Amino acid sequence: MSIRKMFAAAAVVAAVAGAGLMTAPTAQAADTGTTTSSVVQPTRWTPWGSYANLGQCHWAGNWAVMNAGASYFDCAYNAQTNLYDLFIWRP
């Protein structure tokens, strides 16, 4: 497999994973409270820091998944601070 194909495959996997992460908070916010529990569940996306570039943010997110008990991570660009904010999901 050529290097170009490997990078293309990695880009597709990253795009699919990113799309899945973007729908998780939306699905949680759309919950109308139809469960039988009377306790409101807190948001499980936790801010985990801000980073100068996307590469640093992804590295820290991968570290959180491998070592800190996170299931998912998301790096969101913050236009006010010009930094990438890292959010992790812990079940």
Secondary structure, DSSP 8 states (H G I E B T S, - for coil): --HHHHHHHHHHHHHHHHHHHHHHHHHHHT--S-SS--S-----EEEEEEESSHHHHHHHHHHHHHHS--SEEEEEEETTTTEEEEEEE--
